[in-house]
Amino acid sequence: MNLNYHKMKFLRLAFYVLIAQLVLSGCAGEGVEETSSSSASEINFDAYVGRNASTRSSITDMKFLQSGEWNAGFGVFARHKHTDGKTITSLMDTEHVTWRGDHWGYDHIRFWPSSGTVDFYAFAPYSPYVAMGGLPDSLVWQDKNISPYTYIRFPSNDSPIDLVWAKQLGQTAPTSPDSKVTFQFHHALARLSFDIKAPKLEDGTVIKVQRVRLYGVSDFKGVFVMEGYLNLNTGAWILADNGVKWHYSWTPEGKKADIPNNDNDKKDSIVYKLSDPPELPNLENKVTNDGDSYIFIIPQTKTEAFHLAITYTVQQGKFKETVTVKKNLLEVLRPGVPNPSFTFEKGKAYVFHLILSLDPVDFSVTVDGKKRDEVTGEITI
């Protein structure tokens, strides 16, 4: 939605915004007139994360948000609701909030309106191309009209990131310098990962994992719908299939791997890295995806088969054999169910536990789907 920007009376309280986390793609919001005051009361941010939050580089956490990466920090939208109950004007659009050494800050100072309320919406990691508005005409029928103008477009094939979002509605001008607006950031996507174990190896036996693959109904077919619209007010997703679905590989070399069948540098595939060393046994007694090699997917329901395959080498003395085994994960997730389906939910981390044996006929799979810790942050007004 294009919001008309009207002049407003402002209190002499300048405000800075602080928030925390995540990135997208879209169109830049329209500009807002800059204002300033020498006696400004700043909106200061005090961001923190939930317990057990990972510090992996591909996960949106405080370490990343406060880093010097180009998309560190978070973006903010602010909408002023006037007292007439009808007029809404834009106070902030895709404002970039960053860590300034000992506090959160932003460049385009805004003032509190003297009347009405302000709704704040945030996303991270940051991207200047995100715009908040309505759905395209082809998808409007799916909107429940709860909050039709607070959607952002997310093409995950352009931005394979760990998206988070937050909101704080109905805010008014602060009555004291220490009053705060609190944001709690929610994970918008589902996270997929795996670990591989071989618990019953004989002494001197080594298993080297050469490659792990995740693909769709057949070899080198994509798996997940990769575009959708996230509502920053409700947290609801509406899928918008853009025709792009990736299949995935994990190798010891990662993106540097020389893989046949056009599996590298193609629009329908991506190569990630295995943990080091990619062999068993090791000190951790498991091989996993590397710390920056998770998959983040838009919440969706799978009704078609999708597969996980492992290619590994078993070496016992002079004996050496390389085998590939695979599983239909839909059957693993819904064993014995006719016409199975499985829904990957937002905010959950799914870990596939893969057990290898010396018998190259099969391997076993179990899966955890646990809720991730939320990421929170505070805005001091």
C-alpha positions as CSV (number, residue, x, y, z in Angstrom):
1,M,0.0,0.0,0.0
2,N,1.3,3.5,-0.8
3,L,0.7,5.6,2.3
4,N,0.3,9.4,1.8
5,Y,2.7,11.3,4.0
6,H,1.1,14.2,5.7
7,K,2.7,17.0,7.8
8,M,2.2,16.4,11.5
9,K,2.7,18.4,14.7
10,F,5.5,16.8,16.7
11,L,6.5,16.9,20.3
12,R,10.0,18.2,20.9
13,L,11.1,14.7,21.6
14,A,13.4,13.3,18.9
15,F,13.4,9.6,18.6
16,Y,15.9,7.0,17.7
17,V,14.9,3.5,17.2
18,L,16.5,0.3,18.5
19,I,15.5,-3.2,17.6
20,A,17.0,-6.5,16.6
21,Q,17.4,-8.7,13.6
22,L,16.9,-9.9,9.8
23,V,16.8,-9.4,5.9
24,L,14.5,-9.6,2.9
25,S,13.9,-8.4,-0.6
26,G,11.3,-6.0,-2.0
27,C,11.0,-2.3,-2.9
28,A,12.2,0.7,-0.8
29,G,9.5,2.6,1.1
30,E,8.8,6.2,0.3
31,G,10.9,8.8,1.9
32,V,10.0,10.8,5.0
33,E,10.8,14.4,5.8
34,E,13.8,14.6,8.2
35,T,13.4,16.5,11.5
36,S,15.7,17.3,14.4
37,S,15.9,18.8,17.8
38,S,18.9,19.9,20.0
39,S,17.0,18.7,23.2
40,A,16.0,15.3,21.8
41,S,14.9,12.4,24.0
42,E,16.4,9.4,22.1
43,I,14.8,6.1,21.6
44,N,17.5,3.8,22.8
45,F,17.7,0.1,22.1
46,D,18.7,-2.6,24.5
47,A,18.6,-5.9,22.5
48,Y,19.3,-9.4,23.8
49,V,18.6,-12.9,22.8
50,G,16.9,-15.9,24.4
51,R,18.8,-18.6,26.3
52,N,20.8,-21.2,24.3
53,A,20.9,-18.9,21.3
54,S,23.4,-20.1,18.7
55,T,26.3,-18.0,17.5
56,R,26.5,-19.6,14.2
57,S,27.1,-17.2,11.4
58,S,24.0,-18.2,9.3
59,I,21.7,-17.7,12.3
60,T,20.3,-14.3,13.2
61,D,21.5,-13.6,16.7
62,M,23.0,-10.7,18.7
63,K,26.5,-11.5,17.6
64,F,25.5,-11.0,14.0
65,L,23.2,-8.0,14.6
66,Q,26.0,-6.1,16.3
67,S,28.6,-7.1,13.7
68,G,30.0,-5.0,10.9
69,E,28.3,-7.0,8.1
70,W,26.5,-4.9,5.6
71,N,23.1,-6.4,6.6
72,A,23.7,-6.4,10.3
73,G,21.1,-4.6,12.5
74,F,17.5,-4.5,11.5
75,G,14.9,-2.5,9.6
76,V,11.9,-0.6,11.1
77,F,8.6,0.5,9.8
78,A,6.5,3.0,11.8
79,R,2.9,4.0,11.0
80,H,1.1,7.0,12.7
81,K,-2.6,6.4,13.3
82,H,-4.3,9.8,13.6
83,T,-7.1,10.5,16.1
84,D,-9.8,10.6,13.3
85,G,-9.5,6.8,13.2
86,K,-9.0,6.7,9.5
87,T,-5.8,8.5,8.5
88,I,-2.5,6.6,8.6
89,T,0.8,8.2,7.7
90,S,4.3,6.8,7.4
91,L,6.7,7.8,10.1
92,M,9.5,5.4,9.2
93,D,10.2,3.1,6.2
94,T,12.9,0.5,6.1
95,E,14.9,2.5,8.6
96,H,18.3,0.9,9.3
97,V,19.1,0.5,13.0
98,T,22.7,-0.5,13.7
99,W,25.0,-1.1,16.7
100,R,27.0,2.1,17.4
101,G,29.6,0.6,19.7
102,D,27.6,0.9,22.9
103,H,24.1,1.6,21.8
104,W,21.6,1.1,18.9
105,G,21.0,4.1,16.6
106,Y,19.8,5.2,13.2
107,D,20.4,8.2,10.9
108,H,17.1,9.8,10.1
109,I,15.7,11.3,13.2
110,R,12.0,11.4,13.7
111,F,9.8,13.1,16.3
112,W,6.8,11.7,18.2
113,P,3.4,12.9,16.9
114,S,1.6,15.1,19.4
115,S,-1.6,13.0,19.1
116,G,-2.6,9.5,17.9
117,T,-0.6,6.4,18.2
118,V,2.3,4.7,16.4
119,D,2.6,1.1,15.3
120,F,6.2,-0.3,15.0
121,Y,7.2,-3.3,12.8
122,A,10.7,-4.7,12.5
123,F,12.6,-7.3,10.6
124,A,16.2,-8.6,10.4
125,P,18.7,-9.0,9.0
126,Y,18.5,-5.7,7.2
127,S,17.9,-5.0,3.6
128,P,17.2,-1.7,1.9
129,Y,14.9,-3.3,-0.6
130,V,12.1,-4.4,1.8
131,A,8.8,-2.6,1.5
132,M,5.7,-3.1,3.6
133,G,2.3,-3.1,2.1
134,G,-0.5,-5.2,0.6
135,L,-0.5,-8.4,-1.3
136,P,-0.3,-8.6,-5.1
137,D,-3.8,-8.9,-6.7
138,S,-3.3,-12.6,-7.4
139,L,-3.0,-13.4,-3.7
140,V,-5.4,-10.9,-2.1
141,W,-8.1,-13.6,-1.9
142,Q,-6.0,-15.5,0.6
143,D,-5.8,-12.6,3.0
144,K,-8.2,-12.7,6.0
145,N,-8.4,-8.9,6.1
146,I,-7.0,-8.9,9.7
147,S,-4.0,-6.7,8.7
148,P,-4.0,-6.4,4.9
149,Y,-1.2,-3.7,4.6
150,T,1.6,-5.1,6.7
151,Y,3.0,-7.7,4.4
152,I,6.6,-8.0,3.2
153,R,7.8,-10.0,0.3
154,F,10.4,-12.7,0.9
155,P,12.1,-14.5,-2.0
156,S,14.3,-16.9,-0.1
157,N,16.2,-17.9,-3.3
158,D,17.5,-14.3,-3.3
159,S,18.0,-14.1,0.4
160,P,18.6,-17.5,2.0
161,I,18.7,-16.1,5.5
162,D,17.3,-16.6,9.0
163,L,14.4,-14.1,9.0
164,V,13.0,-12.7,12.2
165,W,10.2,-10.2,12.8
166,A,8.7,-8.1,15.7
167,K,6.0,-5.6,16.3
168,Q,4.9,-3.1,18.9
169,L,1.5,-1.5,18.4
170,G,-0.4,1.5,19.8
171,Q,2.6,3.4,21.1
172,T,2.3,7.0,22.3
173,A,4.8,9.7,23.2
174,P,6.8,8.8,26.3
175,T,6.0,10.3,29.7
176,S,9.5,9.8,31.1
177,P,13.0,9.4,29.6
178,D,13.2,5.8,30.9
179,S,10.0,4.5,29.4
180,K,10.6,1.6,27.0
181,V,9.0,0.0,24.0
182,T,9.8,-3.7,24.1
183,F,10.2,-5.9,21.0
184,Q,10.3,-9.6,21.1
185,F,11.6,-11.1,17.8
186,H,10.1,-14.2,16.4
187,H,11.7,-16.7,14.0
188,A,9.7,-16.5,10.8
189,L,11.1,-19.6,9.1
190,A,11.7,-23.3,9.8
191,R,15.3,-24.4,10.1
192,L,16.6,-27.7,8.8
193,S,19.8,-29.5,9.7
194,F,21.1,-33.0,10.2
195,D,23.7,-35.1,12.1
196,I,25.2,-38.4,11.0
197,K,26.4,-41.1,13.5
198,A,27.8,-44.6,13.2
199,P,27.7,-45.9,16.8
200,K,28.8,-49.5,16.3
201,L,32.0,-49.2,14.3
202,E,34.7,-51.9,14.9
203,D,38.2,-50.7,15.8
204,G,40.1,-49.5,12.8
205,T,36.9,-48.9,10.7
206,V,36.5,-45.4,9.2
207,I,33.4,-44.0,7.5
208,K,34.1,-40.9,5.3
209,V,31.0,-38.9,4.3
210,Q,31.4,-37.8,0.7
211,R,28.2,-36.1,0.1
212,V,24.7,-35.5,1.6
213,R,21.9,-34.5,-0.8
214,L,18.3,-33.3,-0.2
215,Y,16.1,-33.3,-3.3
216,G,12.5,-33.6,-4.4
217,V,10.3,-36.2,-6.0
218,S,13.2,-37.3,-8.2
219,D,16.9,-36.8,-8.6
220,F,18.0,-33.2,-9.0
221,K,14.5,-31.9,-8.5
222,G,13.8,-29.0,-6.1
223,V,12.2,-29.4,-2.7
224,F,10.5,-26.3,-1.2
225,V,8.5,-23.3,-2.4
226,M,10.9,-20.4,-2.0
227,E,8.8,-17.2,-2.1
228,G,6.1,-15.9,0.2
229,Y,4.7,-12.9,2.0
230,L,5.1,-12.5,5.7
231,N,2.6,-10.4,7.7
232,L,4.6,-8.3,10.2
233,N,1.5,-7.8,12.3
234,T,0.1,-11.4,12.5
235,G,3.2,-13.5,11.6
236,A,1.1,-15.3,9.0
237,W,2.6,-16.5,5.7
238,I,1.1,-16.7,2.3
239,L,3.0,-18.7,-0.2
240,A,3.7,-17.3,-3.7
241,D,5.4,-20.0,-5.7
242,N,7.8,-18.2,-8.0
243,G,8.7,-21.4,-9.9
244,V,12.1,-21.8,-8.2
245,K,12.8,-24.8,-6.0
246,W,16.4,-25.8,-5.0
247,H,17.9,-29.1,-4.3
248,Y,20.8,-29.1,-1.9
249,S,24.2,-30.8,-1.4
250,W,26.7,-30.8,1.5
251,T,30.3,-31.8,0.7
252,P,33.6,-31.6,2.6
253,E,34.6,-28.7,0.4
254,G,31.3,-26.8,0.3
255,K,30.8,-24.4,-2.5
256,K,34.3,-25.2,-3.9
257,A,33.2,-28.7,-4.6
258,D,33.5,-30.0,-8.2
259,I,30.2,-31.8,-8.5
260,P,28.8,-33.4,-11.8
261,N,25.3,-32.9,-13.2
262,N,25.4,-29.1,-13.0
263,D,25.0,-29.1,-9.3
264,N,27.0,-26.0,-8.6
265,D,26.5,-22.4,-9.6
266,K,23.0,-23.1,-10.9
267,K,19.7,-21.4,-10.0
268,D,18.1,-24.6,-9.0
269,S,20.8,-25.9,-6.6
270,I,23.2,-24.9,-3.9
271,V,26.2,-26.6,-2.4
272,Y,26.8,-26.3,1.4
273,K,29.6,-27.6,3.6
274,L,29.9,-30.6,6.0
275,S,31.5,-30.2,9.4
276,D,35.2,-30.9,9.7
277,P,36.3,-33.7,9.8
278,P,33.6,-35.3,7.7
279,E,34.4,-38.8,8.9
280,L,33.6,-41.2,11.7
281,P,34.7,-41.8,14.4
282,N,35.8,-38.3,15.5
283,L,35.9,-36.3,18.7
284,E,32.2,-35.3,18.4
285,N,31.2,-38.8,17.1
286,K,29.0,-37.2,14.5
287,V,29.2,-35.4,11.1
288,T,26.8,-32.5,10.7
289,N,26.1,-29.6,8.3
290,D,28.6,-26.9,8.9
291,G,27.7,-23.9,11.1
292,D,26.9,-21.7,8.1
293,S,25.2,-24.4,6.2
294,Y,21.6,-24.7,7.5
295,I,18.5,-24.5,5.4
296,F,15.9,-22.0,6.3
297,I,12.5,-22.6,4.6
298,I,9.2,-20.7,4.5
299,P,6.6,-22.6,6.5
300,Q,4.7,-25.0,4.2
301,T,3.1,-28.4,3.9
302,K,4.8,-31.2,1.9
303,T,2.6,-33.7,0.2
304,E,5.1,-35.0,-2.4
305,A,8.0,-37.3,-1.7
306,F,11.3,-35.7,-1.0
307,H,14.5,-37.5,-0.4
308,L,17.8,-37.5,1.6
309,A,20.7,-39.4,0.2
310,I,24.2,-40.0,1.7
311,T,27.2,-41.1,-0.2
312,Y,30.0,-42.5,2.1
313,T,33.0,-44.7,2.0
314,V,33.6,-47.5,4.5
315,Q,37.3,-48.5,5.0
316,Q,38.4,-51.5,7.0
317,G,42.1,-52.2,6.6
318,K,42.7,-52.8,2.9
319,F,38.9,-53.1,2.2
320,K,37.3,-50.0,0.9
321,E,33.8,-49.5,-0.5
322,T,31.7,-46.4,-1.5
323,V,28.0,-46.6,-1.3
324,T,24.9,-44.3,-1.6
325,V,21.8,-44.9,0.4
326,K,18.6,-42.8,0.5
327,K,15.3,-42.3,2.2
328,N,12.0,-40.7,1.4
329,L,11.7,-38.3,4.3
330,L,7.9,-38.0,4.0
331,E,7.7,-41.7,4.9
332,V,10.0,-41.1,7.8
333,L,8.0,-38.1,9.1
334,R,4.7,-39.9,8.6
335,P,5.4,-43.7,8.9
336,G,2.7,-46.0,7.8
337,V,0.3,-43.2,6.9
338,P,-1.5,-43.4,3.5
339,N,-1.2,-40.2,1.4
340,P,1.1,-38.6,4.0
341,S,1.7,-34.9,4.4
342,F,3.9,-33.0,6.8
343,T,3.9,-29.3,7.7
344,F,7.1,-27.5,8.5
345,E,6.2,-24.8,11.1
346,K,7.7,-21.4,11.6
347,G,10.0,-21.0,14.6
348,K,10.9,-24.7,14.7
349,A,14.3,-26.3,14.2
350,Y,14.1,-29.7,12.5
351,V,17.1,-32.0,13.0
352,F,17.3,-35.2,11.0
353,H,19.3,-37.8,12.9
354,L,20.9,-40.3,10.5
355,I,22.4,-43.6,11.7
356,L,24.8,-45.4,9.4
357,S,26.0,-49.0,9.7
358,L,28.5,-51.2,7.9
359,D,25.6,-52.7,6.0
360,P,25.3,-50.6,2.8
361,V,21.7,-51.6,2.3
362,D,20.0,-49.0,4.5
363,F,20.2,-46.5,7.2
364,S,17.8,-45.2,9.9
365,V,16.4,-41.7,10.3
366,T,14.6,-39.9,13.2
367,V,13.7,-36.3,13.4
368,D,13.3,-33.6,16.1
369,G,11.1,-30.6,15.6
370,K,11.7,-28.3,18.5
371,K,10.7,-24.7,19.0
372,R,13.7,-22.3,18.7
373,D,14.4,-19.7,21.3
374,E,13.0,-16.3,20.5
375,V,15.2,-13.3,19.9
376,T,14.2,-10.2,21.9
377,G,15.2,-6.6,22.1
378,E,14.0,-3.4,23.7
379,I,13.4,0.1,22.4
380,T,13.8,2.8,24.9
381,I,11.7,5.9,24.2
